């Protein structure tokens, strides 16, 4: 690739298309938006093809100083590469999902989505602290508009709640960033990742970043904006919200909280474990009693993201790798599930589970895709969900068998609510004539479902494609965390149990 500024080009293509869409007619705007997202996807494939696995940690770097303390600096490692690929892969699907369902102010709608794409790629590619912050925060604006203008009946409430929750968390983070830039004398993220802040200060900085990332993830109990936002957002809005925006919180933990504040991360790991364990159980039980399909999948998102936070704070390679794979898998699977809801919502205009039933009779192909994504959400071996959850829980098990036990109940409850949803929608007798008369998937819907289905299976059957690019980065992060790694409960060694500290002491006294 040489010095070709591919990341800048990936930021520029959707941005230019977004401006163009504002001045175009509905059908032209749709075509321009689709073309722009497909070009960006092609550039993403090029990026992955030229990414040198085992090469330098930061690749495709670009740097242009703007002010003394602020520079336009881009560059990616393997983790950022995978998240950028997820973003550019889901974006054409979102445009396809809105092709017929969005009919008012189509130009503005497409512009909002294209702007969102620029900002999402920016978050994962930024190498300057404040550039990251600008992309991270600006991403709220198009999503707020998408929910607030093209959403459901209660959209204004949902969009305000989304905006205020995510904004309030991030104001504290900005103050922490200003302090860090002043203290370290640089805003360069790779430099800051290796900078040692004093342990006493780390505590406060970690909490400031946590305030922002926990809301974005979202972690229990600051997750309540998510079900509202999902239920009110249009289908494509839900896909991109679940698929990419929630991953920014996890990316923040990997890029900032863990490497920059390792001691504080170890200090607060029990807090993260407690919140995540509560989230896994509580939100799964809430999902079990939902009558609204979108709300059910939204609560399942909180439960899945809790497994991500558990894995991240396990302080070992399996936990970290598992977390990234769960993020990628959840991006594909929950996006696909929201798409499945959108397909039948477009036909019947209701999300009430009770209104459907027996869809496998009149929509067998739809029922097949829905089954695949339901199984991936549960974590069936051979789908993407299994790989990430298995790795995460293996990492957590090394830390604490109790935390792993509670985390695993999330998978069991996940099977319960997802299979219960599937049984009520696809099986049983056809109670409603209007639901029984719905036609099966159209060509446009096939073109959205098939790539997602293939990606889910590829990730489940050959996860090495996704583990290889990030292996070196996870190893570097693990090495950085090694000095702060907490000593957890005693573990079983092959053959015999390790005595706990008080037993050792009594043995020593016995010997005397």
matplotlib code that plots the C-alpha trace (Angstrom):
import matplotlib.pyplot as plt

x = [0.0, 3.0, 1.8, -1.7, -4.1, -6.7, -8.1, -8.7, -10.3, -12.6, -13.7, -14.1, -16.3, -19.3, -18.9, -19.0, -21.9, -23.7, -23.5, -24.6, -27.6, -29.0, -29.6, -30.8, -34.2, -35.3, -34.5, -31.1, -30.2, -30.8, -28.6, -25.8, -25.9, -25.7, -22.9, -20.9, -21.3, -20.3, -17.2, -16.3, -16.7, -14.4, -11.8, -12.3, -11.5, -8.5, -7.4, -7.7, -5.9, -3.0, -2.9, 0.4, -0.3, 2.8, 4.1, 4.1, 1.5, 0.1, -0.4, -1.7, -0.6, -1.3, -0.4, -1.1, -0.4, -3.3, -2.6, 0.4, -1.6, -4.0, -3.2, -5.2, -3.6, -5.1, -3.8, -5.1, -4.1, -5.8, -8.6, -9.5, -9.3, -11.9, -14.3, -13.9, -14.6, -17.8, -18.9, -18.4, -19.9, -23.2, -23.6, -24.8, -27.2, -28.6, -29.1, -30.8, -33.1, -34.3, -34.9, -38.7, -39.5, -38.3, -40.2, -40.1, -37.0, -35.1, -32.1, -31.6, -32.0, -29.3, -27.1, -27.5, -26.4, -23.4, -22.3, -22.6, -20.3, -17.6, -17.8, -17.8, -14.7, -13.1, -13.6, -11.7, -9.0, -8.3, -4.8, -5.2, -7.0, -9.2, -9.8, -11.1, -13.3, -14.8, -15.6, -16.9, -19.3, -20.3, -21.6, -24.5, -25.9, -26.9, -28.2, -30.3, -31.7, -32.4, -34.4, -36.0, -37.2, -37.8, -38.5, -41.7, -44.5, -42.6, -39.4, -38.9, -38.6, -36.3, -34.0, -33.7, -33.0, -30.4, -28.7, -28.7, -27.5, -24.6, -23.6, -23.6, -21.2, -18.8, -18.4, -16.5, -14.3, -13.4, -12.1, -10.0, -8.6, -7.6, -5.8, -4.0, -2.9, -1.5, 0.2, 1.7, 2.5, 1.0, -2.3, -1.0, -2.9, -0.1, 2.2, -0.4, -1.0, 2.5, 2.5, 2.5, 0.1, 0.4, -1.8, -3.7, -4.6, -5.5, -8.5, -10.1, -9.2, -10.5, -13.9, -14.2, -13.7, -15.9, -18.7, -18.7, -17.9, -20.3, -23.2, -22.1, -21.7, -24.4, -23.7, -26.4, -27.8, -27.2, -28.7, -32.2, -31.8, -31.1, -34.5, -36.3, -33.8, -34.1, -37.8, -38.3, -35.5, -36.2, -34.9, -31.6, -31.1, -31.4, -29.0, -26.3, -26.9, -26.6, -24.0, -21.5, -22.4, -22.4, -19.0, -17.5, -17.7, -15.9, -13.3, -12.9, -12.1, -9.5, -7.9, -8.0, -9.1, -7.1, -3.7, -3.6, -4.9, -3.9, -3.7, -7.1, -8.6, -7.4, -8.7, -12.2, -12.4, -14.6, -17.0, -17.1, -17.6, -20.5, -22.3, -21.8, -23.0, -26.1, -26.6, -26.4, -29.0, -31.4, -31.6, -31.9, -34.9, -36.4, -36.0, -37.9, -41.1, -41.1, -44.0, -42.3, -39.7, -37.4, -37.4, -36.5, -33.5, -32.5, -32.4, -30.5, -27.9, -27.2, -26.7, -24.3, -22.3, -22.0, -20.1, -17.7, -17.0, -16.5, -13.9, -12.1, -11.5, -10.4, -6.8, -5.8, -5.5, -8.5, -10.8, -9.6, -9.7, -13.1, -14.4, -13.4, -14.9, -18.2, -18.3, -17.9, -20.3, -22.9, -22.6, -23.5, -26.0, -28.0, -27.9, -29.3, -32.0, -33.2, -33.2, -35.4, -37.8, -37.8, -38.7, -42.0, -42.6, -42.6, -45.4, -47.6, -46.5, -46.5, -43.7, -46.1, -45.0, -48.5, -49.7, -47.4, -47.2, -46.7, -44.6, -42.5, -45.6, -46.0, -42.4, -40.2, -37.0, -37.4, -37.9, -34.7, -32.6, -34.3, -33.4, -29.7, -29.4, -31.4, -28.9, -26.0, -27.3, -27.6, -24.0, -24.5, -21.1, -20.4, -21.8, -19.9, -21.7, -20.0, -16.4, -16.5, -18.6, -16.5, -13.2, -14.6, -15.9, -12.7, -10.8, -13.2, -13.0, -9.3, -10.1, -13.1, -15.3, -18.2, -18.1, -17.9, -20.9, -23.0, -21.8, -22.8, -26.4, -26.6, -26.1, -28.7, -31.2, -30.3, -31.3, -34.5, -35.7, -34.4, -36.0, -39.2, -39.3, -38.6, -41.3, -43.9, -43.1, -42.2, -44.0, -47.5, -50.7, -51.4, -53.8, -53.9, -55.1, -53.0, -49.8, -50.6, -50.9, -47.4, -45.2, -41.7, -38.4, -37.9, -34.7, -33.7, -34.1, -32.2, -29.3, -29.2, -29.7, -27.3, -24.0, -24.9, -25.6, -22.3, -20.3, -21.8, -21.0, -17.5, -16.7, -18.0, -16.2, -12.9, -12.4, -8.7, -9.4, -10.6, -8.2, -5.0, -5.1, -5.6, -3.4, -0.3, -2.3, -4.0, -0.6, 0.8, -2.2, -1.8, 1.9, 0.9, -1.6, 0.7, 2.2, -1.2, -2.8, -4.8, -4.3, -7.6, -9.1, -7.0, -7.3, -7.4, -4.1, -4.2, -4.5, -4.6, -6.1, -3.9, -4.2, -5.5, -3.4, -4.8, -4.4, -0.7, -0.2, -1.8, 0.4, 3.5, 2.5, 1.8, 5.3, 6.7]
y = [0.0, 2.3, 5.8, 5.6, 7.2, 4.4, 5.3, 8.9, 7.7, 5.4, 8.4, 10.6, 8.4, 8.2, 11.9, 13.1, 10.8, 12.1, 15.7, 14.6, 12.7, 15.9, 17.4, 14.3, 12.8, 9.7, 7.0, 8.6, 9.1, 5.4, 4.4, 6.9, 5.6, 2.0, 2.7, 4.6, 1.9, -0.8, 1.2, 1.5, -2.2, -2.8, -0.5, -2.4, -5.7, -4.1, -2.9, -6.4, -8.0, -5.6, -5.8, -7.4, -10.0, -10.2, -6.9, -3.6, -3.1, 0.1, 0.1, 2.4, 5.4, 8.9, 12.0, 15.7, 18.2, 20.7, 22.5, 22.0, 19.5, 18.2, 16.2, 14.4, 11.0, 7.7, 4.1, 0.7, -2.5, -5.9, -5.2, -1.9, -3.6, -6.2, -3.6, -1.4, -4.5, -5.1, -1.5, -1.5, -5.0, -4.0, -0.6, -1.8, -4.1, -1.1, 0.8, -2.3, -2.7, 0.9, 0.6, 0.4, 1.0, 4.6, 7.0, 10.4, 12.6, 9.8, 12.0, 13.2, 9.6, 8.2, 11.2, 10.5, 6.8, 7.8, 10.3, 7.7, 5.4, 8.0, 8.6, 4.9, 4.2, 7.4, 6.0, 2.8, 4.5, 7.6, 7.7, 11.1, 11.4, 14.4, 13.1, 9.9, 12.0, 14.0, 10.9, 9.1, 11.9, 13.1, 9.5, 10.4, 13.0, 11.0, 8.2, 10.7, 12.1, 8.6, 7.6, 11.0, 11.6, 8.1, 6.2, 4.8, 6.5, 7.2, 8.2, 11.7, 10.2, 7.4, 9.7, 12.2, 9.4, 7.9, 11.3, 12.4, 9.1, 8.8, 12.5, 12.8, 9.8, 11.3, 14.8, 13.3, 11.4, 14.7, 16.2, 13.1, 13.3, 17.0, 16.1, 13.1, 15.2, 17.8, 15.2, 13.0, 15.9, 14.1, 13.2, 10.3, 7.2, 4.6, 6.7, 7.0, 3.2, 2.8, 5.7, 4.9, 7.1, 7.1, 4.4, 6.9, 9.0, 6.0, 5.3, 8.6, 8.4, 4.9, 6.0, 8.9, 6.6, 4.0, 6.5, 6.9, 3.3, 1.6, 3.6, 2.9, -0.9, -0.7, -2.2, -2.8, -0.5, 2.2, 0.1, 1.4, 3.7, 0.7, -1.1, 2.2, 3.2, -0.2, -0.4, 3.1, 3.1, 2.1, -1.4, -0.2, 2.1, -1.0, -3.0, -0.3, 0.5, -3.2, -4.0, -1.3, 1.5, -0.9, -2.1, 1.4, 0.8, -2.5, -0.9, 1.9, -0.6, -2.4, 0.8, 3.0, 1.6, -1.6, -0.5, 3.0, 2.2, -1.4, -1.0, 0.7, -1.9, -4.6, -2.7, -2.3, -5.8, -7.1, -4.2, -5.0, -8.7, -7.9, -5.6, -8.1, -11.1, -9.1, -8.0, -11.5, -12.9, -9.9, -8.9, -12.5, -13.0, -9.7, -10.9, -14.1, -12.2, -9.7, -9.5, -7.2, -8.9, -5.9, -5.4, -9.1, -8.8, -5.5, -7.1, -10.1, -7.5, -6.3, -9.9, -10.7, -7.5, -8.4, -11.5, -9.1, -7.1, -10.3, -11.5, -8.2, -8.0, -11.6, -10.3, -13.2, -13.9, -16.1, -13.7, -10.8, -12.7, -14.1, -10.6, -9.3, -12.3, -11.9, -8.3, -9.2, -12.1, -10.1, -7.4, -9.8, -11.9, -9.2, -7.1, -10.1, -10.7, -7.1, -7.5, -10.6, -8.6, -5.8, -8.2, -9.3, -5.8, -4.4, -6.9, -6.7, -3.5, -5.0, -6.3, -8.2, -11.8, -13.0, -11.7, -14.1, -17.9, -20.7, -18.6, -21.7, -22.7, -19.6, -18.2, -21.3, -19.6, -16.8, -19.3, -21.0, -17.8, -16.8, -20.2, -19.9, -16.5, -17.7, -20.6, -18.3, -16.0, -19.1, -20.0, -23.3, -24.8, -24.1, -20.6, -17.4, -17.2, -20.3, -19.4, -16.1, -17.2, -20.3, -18.4, -15.7, -18.2, -20.2, -17.0, -16.1, -19.7, -19.2, -16.3, -17.5, -20.6, -18.8, -15.9, -18.4, -20.3, -17.2, -16.2, -19.6, -19.2, -16.4, -18.8, -21.2, -18.5, -17.2, -20.6, -20.3, -16.9, -17.2, -20.7, -19.5, -16.5, -18.8, -21.3, -18.6, -16.9, -19.8, -22.8, -23.5, -23.0, -20.0, -18.0, -14.8, -14.8, -11.7, -13.3, -16.5, -14.6, -12.9, -13.6, -15.2, -13.3, -11.1, -10.9, -7.7, -9.5, -12.5, -10.3, -9.0, -12.3, -14.5, -12.5, -12.3, -16.0, -16.8, -14.5, -16.1, -19.6, -18.6, -17.2, -20.3, -22.8, -21.0, -18.4, -18.3, -15.7, -13.4, -14.4, -14.1, -10.3, -9.5, -12.1, -9.9, -6.9, -9.1, -10.5, -6.9, -5.9, -9.0, -8.3, -4.7, -6.0, -8.7, -6.4, -5.5, -8.9, -9.5, -12.8, -14.5, -17.4, -20.6, -22.8, -26.6, -28.0, -31.3, -34.0, -32.0, -28.9, -26.0, -25.2, -21.7, -19.3, -20.0, -23.8, -23.2, -21.3, -24.1, -26.7, -24.7, -24.5, -28.2, -28.9, -27.1]
z = [0.0, 0.6, 1.7, 0.2, 2.8, 2.7, 6.2, 5.2, 2.0, 4.0, 6.1, 3.1, 0.8, 3.1, 4.1, 0.5, -0.3, 2.8, 1.7, -1.8, -0.5, 1.1, -2.3, -4.2, -4.8, -2.8, -5.3, -6.3, -2.7, -2.0, -4.9, -3.9, -0.3, -1.4, -3.8, -1.1, 1.5, -1.0, -2.0, 1.6, 2.1, -0.9, 0.7, 4.0, 2.2, 0.7, 4.1, 5.6, 2.6, 3.1, 6.9, 7.8, 10.5, 12.7, 11.4, 13.2, 15.9, 14.2, 10.5, 7.8, 10.0, 8.9, 10.9, 10.2, 13.1, 13.4, 16.6, 19.0, 21.1, 18.5, 15.4, 12.8, 13.4, 12.1, 12.3, 13.2, 14.9, 14.5, 16.9, 15.2, 11.8, 12.8, 14.2, 11.1, 9.0, 11.1, 10.5, 6.7, 6.4, 8.2, 6.5, 3.1, 4.9, 6.7, 3.5, 2.0, 5.1, 4.6, 0.9, 1.0, 4.6, 4.8, 2.6, 4.3, 4.0, 2.4, 1.5, 5.0, 6.3, 4.0, 4.9, 8.6, 8.0, 5.9, 8.4, 11.0, 9.0, 8.8, 12.5, 13.4, 11.3, 12.8, 16.4, 15.6, 13.5, 15.6, 17.2, 18.9, 22.2, 21.2, 17.6, 19.2, 21.5, 18.6, 16.6, 19.7, 20.7, 17.2, 16.6, 18.9, 16.7, 13.6, 15.8, 17.8, 14.6, 13.1, 16.3, 16.7, 13.1, 11.6, 14.8, 16.3, 18.2, 21.4, 19.5, 21.1, 24.6, 23.4, 21.5, 24.4, 26.8, 24.5, 24.0, 27.7, 29.0, 26.6, 26.7, 30.5, 30.8, 28.3, 29.8, 32.7, 30.3, 28.5, 31.7, 32.4, 28.8, 29.3, 32.5, 30.9, 27.9, 30.3, 32.6, 29.9, 27.5, 24.5, 23.0, 21.1, 22.0, 21.4, 23.6, 26.3, 26.2, 27.5, 29.9, 33.6, 35.5, 39.3, 40.8, 43.0, 39.9, 37.9, 40.1, 39.2, 35.6, 35.3, 36.9, 34.5, 31.5, 33.0, 33.3, 29.5, 28.4, 30.8, 29.4, 25.8, 26.4, 28.1, 31.5, 34.1, 35.7, 33.1, 30.3, 30.5, 27.4, 25.2, 25.1, 24.5, 21.8, 20.0, 20.2, 18.7, 16.2, 12.6, 11.6, 10.2, 13.2, 15.5, 13.3, 13.5, 17.2, 18.3, 15.6, 16.0, 18.5, 21.5, 20.5, 21.1, 24.8, 24.6, 22.3, 24.8, 27.6, 25.4, 24.1, 27.2, 30.6, 30.5, 29.0, 30.4, 33.9, 34.6, 38.5, 38.6, 36.3, 38.7, 41.6, 40.1, 38.5, 41.3, 40.7, 36.9, 37.7, 40.1, 37.7, 34.8, 36.8, 37.8, 34.2, 32.8, 35.1, 35.5, 31.8, 30.7, 33.0, 31.8, 28.2, 29.1, 29.8, 26.9, 24.5, 22.1, 19.8, 19.6, 23.4, 23.9, 21.6, 23.2, 26.6, 25.2, 23.9, 27.5, 28.6, 25.8, 26.3, 30.0, 28.9, 27.0, 30.2, 32.2, 29.6, 29.4, 33.1, 33.4, 32.8, 30.6, 26.8, 26.5, 28.2, 26.0, 22.8, 23.7, 24.4, 21.0, 19.2, 21.3, 20.2, 16.5, 16.8, 18.7, 16.1, 13.3, 15.2, 16.9, 13.7, 11.9, 14.5, 14.3, 10.6, 11.0, 13.1, 10.5, 7.7, 9.4, 10.8, 7.3, 6.4, 9.5, 11.3, 14.7, 17.0, 19.3, 19.5, 20.0, 16.6, 14.8, 15.0, 12.5, 10.2, 9.1, 7.1, 4.9, 5.2, 5.4, 4.1, 6.5, 9.3, 8.3, 8.5, 11.7, 13.2, 12.2, 13.9, 16.9, 17.3, 16.9, 19.6, 21.9, 21.1, 19.2, 18.2, 14.5, 14.8, 15.8, 19.1, 20.4, 19.8, 21.6, 24.6, 25.0, 25.0, 27.3, 29.8, 29.7, 30.5, 33.3, 34.7, 35.3, 37.5, 39.4, 38.9, 40.6, 38.2, 35.3, 36.7, 36.8, 33.4, 32.0, 33.4, 30.9, 28.1, 29.5, 30.0, 26.5, 25.1, 27.0, 25.8, 22.2, 21.7, 23.4, 21.0, 18.0, 19.0, 19.4, 16.1, 13.7, 15.1, 16.5, 14.7, 12.5, 14.7, 12.7, 9.0, 8.2, 9.6, 7.7, 4.4, 4.6, 1.6, 2.1, 1.6, -1.4, -3.4, -1.6, 1.8, 0.6, -0.4, 3.2, 5.0, 3.0, 3.7, 7.4, 7.6, 5.8, 8.1, 11.2, 9.9, 8.7, 12.2, 13.9, 11.6, 11.1, 13.8, 13.1, 10.3, 13.1, 15.9, 13.8, 13.2, 16.8, 18.5, 18.7, 20.0, 22.7, 23.7, 24.0, 26.1, 28.3, 28.8, 29.8, 32.3, 33.8, 36.4, 37.8, 37.5, 40.7, 42.6, 42.5, 44.5, 44.6, 41.5, 41.1, 39.8, 37.9, 40.5, 43.7, 45.1, 46.0, 49.7, 50.5, 52.4, 55.9, 55.4, 54.4, 57.6, 59.7, 57.9, 58.7, 62.4, 62.4, 61.1, 64.1]

ax = plt.figure().add_subplot(projection="3d")
ax.plot(x, y, z, "-o")
ax.set_aspect("equal")
plt.show()
